[in-house]
Amino acid sequence: MGIRRVLLRPRFGRLLDIALRFGLDRFRREWNELEADATPGVCLGRPTSEAILRNLETGLAATAARAHPPGQDYSPG
């Protein structure tokens, strides 16, 4: 199933799979291109897709911050 099709019929699990497989940048880029079309399908999917995307961005950023706290040296010893 294509990324845009999933964005138009948003389900958290599917969108999480896309974010993990293709990255949030690609996810956001595809969504922005869809939104430019402003079709009825985009209008229907917008609230859910936007909410899920925001939650994924927040969650993945928090996970990255916990995995690599600022001020720690990660260079090989």
C-alpha positions as CSV (number, residue, x, y, z in Angstrom):
1,M,0.0,0.0,0.0
2,G,1.4,3.4,-1.0
3,I,2.3,6.1,1.5
4,R,-0.3,8.5,0.2
5,R,-3.1,6.0,0.3
6,V,-2.3,5.3,4.0
7,L,-2.2,9.0,4.7
8,L,-5.7,9.3,3.3
9,R,-7.0,6.4,5.4
10,P,-4.9,7.0,8.6
11,R,-4.5,4.3,11.2
12,F,-1.8,4.7,13.8
13,G,-0.1,1.3,13.2
14,R,0.2,1.9,9.5
15,L,1.5,5.4,9.9
16,L,4.0,4.3,12.5
17,D,5.2,1.6,10.0
18,I,5.7,4.3,7.4
19,A,7.5,6.6,9.8
20,L,9.9,3.8,10.8
21,R,10.5,2.5,7.3
22,F,10.8,5.7,5.4
23,G,11.5,8.3,8.1
24,L,9.5,11.3,9.3
25,D,11.0,13.6,6.7
26,R,9.5,11.5,3.9
27,F,6.3,11.1,5.8
28,R,6.0,14.9,6.2
29,R,7.0,15.6,2.6
30,E,4.3,13.2,1.2
31,W,1.7,14.7,3.5
32,N,2.6,18.3,2.5
33,E,2.3,17.3,-1.2
34,L,-1.1,15.7,-0.6
35,E,-2.3,18.8,1.4
36,A,-1.5,21.0,-1.6
37,D,-4.1,19.1,-3.6
38,A,-6.8,19.8,-1.0
39,T,-9.0,17.0,-2.3
40,P,-12.0,15.8,-0.3
41,G,-10.0,12.8,0.8
42,V,-7.2,15.0,2.2
43,C,-9.8,17.1,4.0
44,L,-11.2,14.0,5.6
45,G,-7.9,12.5,6.6
46,R,-6.2,15.8,7.7
47,P,-7.2,15.9,11.4
48,T,-6.2,12.3,12.1
49,S,-3.0,12.3,10.0
50,E,-1.8,15.6,11.4
51,A,-2.5,14.4,15.0
52,I,-0.7,11.1,14.4
53,L,2.2,12.8,12.7
54,R,2.6,15.3,15.6
55,N,2.5,12.4,18.1
56,L,5.1,10.4,16.2
57,E,7.4,13.4,15.9
58,T,7.1,14.1,19.6
59,G,7.5,10.5,20.6
60,L,10.5,9.8,18.3
61,A,12.2,13.0,19.4
62,A,11.7,12.1,23.1
63,T,13.1,8.6,22.4
64,A,16.2,10.0,20.6
65,A,16.8,12.5,23.5
66,R,16.7,9.7,26.1
67,A,19.0,7.5,24.0
68,H,21.5,10.3,23.5
69,P,21.3,12.8,26.4
70,P,23.1,16.1,25.8
71,G,26.5,16.5,27.3
72,Q,27.6,12.9,26.9
73,D,30.5,12.0,24.7
74,Y,29.7,9.2,22.3
75,S,33.0,9.1,20.5
76,P,34.9,5.8,20.7
77,G,37.1,5.5,23.7
